[in-house]
Amino acid sequence: MASITLNHVAKHFGPKVAIADIDLKVEDGEFLVLLGPSGCGKSTLLRMLAGLETVTSGEIHVGGKRVDQLPPSARDMAFVFQSYALYPHMTVRRNIAFPLIMRQFKWWFHIPLIGGLAKRRIENSPAVRDLVEKTARTLSLTDMLDRYPRTLSGGQRQRVALGRAMVRQPEVFLMDEPLSNLDAKLRSAMRAEITRLHGRVGGTFVYVTHDQVEAMTMGTRIALMRDGVIQQFGTPREIYTAPANTYVARFIGTPPMNLIEAALEPGALRIGHVALPFAKAPAGGEAGQGGVILGIRPNALTVSPAAGEQAGVGQAGLFGTVSLVEHVGAESVIAVKLSDGTTAHEEEGAVPGEIMVTVQGYSELKPGDPVTLGADLSEAVLFSRETGRRI
């Protein structure tokens, strides 16, 4: 069993707290994604799992065995780096076989002639050769085994790096932003490749990325981090539909969730002068009636041309003016500046008074057009104004 358990794990670099008291349980065979912006601690956490960073406090268990005091070589984990880290003077075959060669390392391998012959003998042994060729077939690298890394494309090099990890048949695969050096088309193809690889070889995958698309499409569960603290741990669907706080709401989704200052009233939600029927009771005990932050996804809003240019104060919806229209393939993204009601401007990336709407197809609206917005509040989420947590 390759389950991973972190008990009160922390990492300090002098006075700097990189990881703050994390508890986490990853089940055997899961694909966990550590997601967050640069500097949030996700790569540090991965390196502590691998043994490349020491743990300041806490314990790490893999398969029920404590490993935080073991050297990296004794943890039965394979690490795929962001920069491929292939040996340029070795063929693809030797790069993939190298972990198996080093598994039988002897001190006299350092002697140039004798060590070279010994390594070649291990590489050409039936067991190693069969395992390398099986791994190459899995990753469609069979025709490249005798080529050198400099002759390969970025995607092919990344597959070689994956092969070098796979050939060890480890219990845990650790991947540190392995697709960040690839272009958009290759990233999409490699996302699918890694997902299929997880399905074929099993094992527990821990994958670090700052790309929410990778996290949402690949992970069975996501740990979203900020400043060394896990903000939410759950399935992609849970994090998307029920964000734990306003930070998660703004981080997940493209465009991100709209955050609008509102007031909760009996049977209604008031935004500025507009009262919208609202029957959903808060899930927590932080708010009764009073000020809240309404979170609503862009696809839960509708937009239509306004009958006139007077500020809307009725019950039908919100009035605003189009400030930006982006046509993105099968849908259009429309930014609307509200004439009444303000987005929760304290959240990074939110424009005061502006909300985003996505509509199917090519929208004929233009900047400056007056519009009325409707909202499906059955998909709304409420957050506390004081703490930012979901209520």
N, C-alpha and C positions, 0 to 999 in steps of 0.2 A: 504494500500500500504506500502510495506517494502523496499522502495528504500533507499539507503544510500548516503548522500552527505557530503563530507569533504571540507570545505572552509579554505584554508591557515592554515592547522593544523600543529603545530610544537610542539616538545617536547625537552626540554633541561634538562640535569642532570648536574647542575652547568655549567661549561664551555663546557661540552660535548654536541654536537648537535646530538641527536638520530634520530629525525625526522625533516626534513627541509622543511617547507612551502609546504605541500602536498595539491593539489586539486584533488578530485576524485569523480566520480559519478557512483554508482552501481545501476542498474535498479532492479525493483521488480522481484524476482524469479531467479535472476542470480546466477551462481556459480563462485564467484571471488576467484582466487588463488593469495595470496601474496607470491611471490617467490624470493629467494635470498640466499646468503651465510650466515653463522652464523655472527651475529653482524651487519647486514644491517638495522635493525630496524623493521622488519616485525612483530615480536611478540610484540614489544612495541606498534605498531600501532593497533594490534588486542586488546591488553589490554586497550588501550584508548577507543576503540569502546565499550568494555564491561564495562568500568567505573572503572577498576582495577588500572589504571594510570590516573592522571590528565592531562589535556591539558594545555601546557604552553601558547599557543595562537591559535586562530582559532575557528571554530565552527564545530560541528558534528550534522547532521540532519538525523533522521530516519522517513520515511513516512511523510516528511514535518515538523516534530516536532523536535525542538532543544533538544538534550539529553546530551550534554557534561557537563551540570551542574547538571544533575540528578544522584542519587545514582544507583548502578548496579541493584538493585531490581526493579527499576521503568523503566528500559529500554526495557523490554520484549525481552530479548536475552538469549539464552542458550549457555553455554560454555563447550566444550569438551576438556579436558586437555590431555597433552602428557602422563601423568603418571596414567591415568584412574581415580584416586582419588575416588575409591569406599570405602564404609564403611565396614571394614572387619567383624564387628560383626553383620551386617545385611544381611538377605537373598537377593537374586536377586530381589524378589518381593518388599521388603522394600526399597532397593536401588533405584529402578525405581519409586516407589511411593513417595519417600521422598520429592521431590519438591512440590507435591500436598499437602502433610501433612504440610509442612512449610508455604504454602500459607494460611493456617488457623491457624497459630501459635498464641498462647496466652501465657501470662507471666507464667501462672500456669503449662505450659507444663514442666517447670523445676522441679516441685515437682515429685519425683521419681515414686510413685505408681499412683497418679492421672494422671500425664502427660503420663505415659506409656499406661494407659487404654484409654485416649483420643486419642492418636496417633493410637492405634490399632482400635479404633472405626472408625476413618477417613479412615484408610487403608482398612477396610472391608466394607465400604459403597458401595452401588451398583455402583455409578458413578465412584468412584476411581478404584474399582476393575475391572470394564469393560474396563476402559481406559488403565490400566496396562496390562490386558490380550490382548487387541487389539495391543498394542505396542509390547508385547512379541511375538505375532504371526507374526507381520511384520518382526521382526528380528530373527525369528526361535529360540526363547528363552523359549518357553512354557514349555518344559520338564526340565528347569533349574530354575524355579521360586523359588523353595524351597531349592536351594543349596546356599552355601556361596562362596564369591569370591575366596577364597584360593583353592577351588576345580575346578576352571575353567581354561581353557587355556588362553593365551594372546589374541587370537582373540575373544574368548567368553567374556572376561572381557571388551574388547573394544566395543563389541556390547551392553553390559549392560550400559556402559557409554553413548553410543549413545541413548539407550532407555530412560535413565534418562533425556537427553536433549529433546528428542522427546515428552515425555509425557506432558511436559509443553505447547506444541503447540505454540511455540514462533513465532514471526515474523522473527527473524534472528537467524541463527545458526552460532556460532563462533567455529572454530576448530584449535587448536594449535599443529601442527605436531602429529596428533593422531596415526599415523601408524609407527612412528620411532622406537618403541620398538619391532616391529614384525619382524619375519624372512621374506625372500624374497617371499616365496610362500604365506604366510598369507597376506603380504602387497598387493600382486596382487589380492587376493580374496576380501580383504576389500576395495580396490579401487573400484572394481565393485559394492560391496555392498553399499557403500556411494553414488556412482553415481545413482544407482537404487533408493536409498532412496530419493535423491533429486528429482527424477522424480515423485515419489509417493506422497511425502508430500508437495512438492512445497516449498515456503518460499525462503528467500535469504540466501545463504551460503557464508561465508567468511572463507577461508581455508588457513592456513599458512604451508609452506613446503620449504625445501631446495632441494627437489627431483624433477628434471625437468620432469621425467616420470609421476609422480603424477600430476604435473601441466598441462602437455600437454594432458593427457588422461581424466582428470576430469573437468577442468575449462572451462566455457563458455568464460571467459576473464581472462587474467593474468596481474598482475602488477609486473614487475620485478624490484627489488630494489637493490640499492648499496649505502652504507654510508648514509642512511636516505633519499635518493632521488629516485623517481621512474624514471628508465631509459627508460621504454617503457610500455604502457598500450594498450592492444589489444587482439584479439583472438589468440589462439595458432597458427593458420595458419599464421596470419599476423606476429607474432613474429618470427616464423621459417623461413618464406620466405623473409621477408623484415625487418631484424633487424635494429633498429634505430641507433646503433653505434657498434663499434668493441667489446665492453664489452658484449652486448647482443648476438652478433654473436658467441663469444667464449663460453658463458654460456649455450646456448641452442643447443642441438644436441649431439649425441653420435655416433661416435667421433664428436667433435665440428667443426664448419666451419673453413676451411683453410683460413688464411690471408697471402697474398703474395704481396710483394712490386712490383709495376708495374708502367709503364708510359703510359698515354693515348695519342695516336697518331691518325691522321685522318684515320678512318676506321680500326684501329688496336689497340691492347693492347700489349705492349712490356714487356716481363719478361726476364731480362738479355739480351741475344742476340737473343731471339726467339720472333718473332712478330706473334701474333695470330689474325685472322680476328675478328673484334668486331664492330658491328653496333649499339649497344644499347647506346643511348644518356644518359648522367647523368640526374637524375631526379631533382637535385637541382642546385643552381648557384654557388656552392663553387669551382668547378673545371672545367676548360676548358681543354686545353691540358696541360699535365704535370704529376707530380708524384701523384699516388693514391695507395690505398690498395685494391687489388682484394680479395673479399670474395667468396668462392665457397665451396659448400658442398661436402663431400667425395663421395657421390653417383653420383655426376655430373662429376666425373673423371673416365677415363678408363686407364687401365695399360696393357702393352703388352711387351714381351721380346724384348730388343733392338737388332738390327742386329749386332752391334759391341760395343766395349767399348770406342769408341771415344766420346768425349763430344758433345752432340747434339746442333747444332747451326742453324738448318734448320727451315722451316716454319711449319712442321707437328705437332710438339708437344714439350714437355719438356723432357729432358733426366735426369736420376737419377739412384740411386742404392738402392735396397731394404735394409732397415735396421732392419725391424721387420715384422713378419707375425703372426697374431692371428686368429685362426679359431673359430668363434662364431656361432655354430649351422649352420643355413642356409646360412651364409655369411662369408667372410674372410675380416679382416681389415689389410691393408698393409701400413706400414710407408715407405715413399720413401725420401731419402736424395737427394735433387736437386744438380746437378753439377753447375747450374747457376740460380740465382734468390733466394731470401731469404724470409722466412715468416716474418710477422710483429712481430719481437721478443719482442717488448715492452709489448705485451699482455701476462698476466700471463698464464702459461701452454703451451705456444707455444715453440717448439724447433726450433732454428734458422736453416733455410735451409731445414726443414723436413715438408712434408705434408702427410695427411692421405687419403687413398683411400679405399672404400668398394666395394667389388665385390660379386656377387652371387655365392654360392657353395664353394667348397674346392679348394683353389688356390694351384698350384704346385710350385709357386715361393718360393725362399729361400733367407735369408739374404745374401747380396753380389751380387745378380743377377742384371745385368744392365737392365734397363727398359725404355720405352718411355711412357709418359703420354699424353693422349688426354683430352680435356676439353669441356664440353657443356656450352659455355659462355652465352647461352640464360637464364641460371639460375644464372648467376653471379650477385653479388652486389658490388658496388664500394663505398669506404669510403675515406674521406679526411685524408691525412697524418697528417695534422696539428691538427684537432679537433677530429678525429675518428668517426665523424658522417657520416651517409649514404648520398651520393650525387646523 
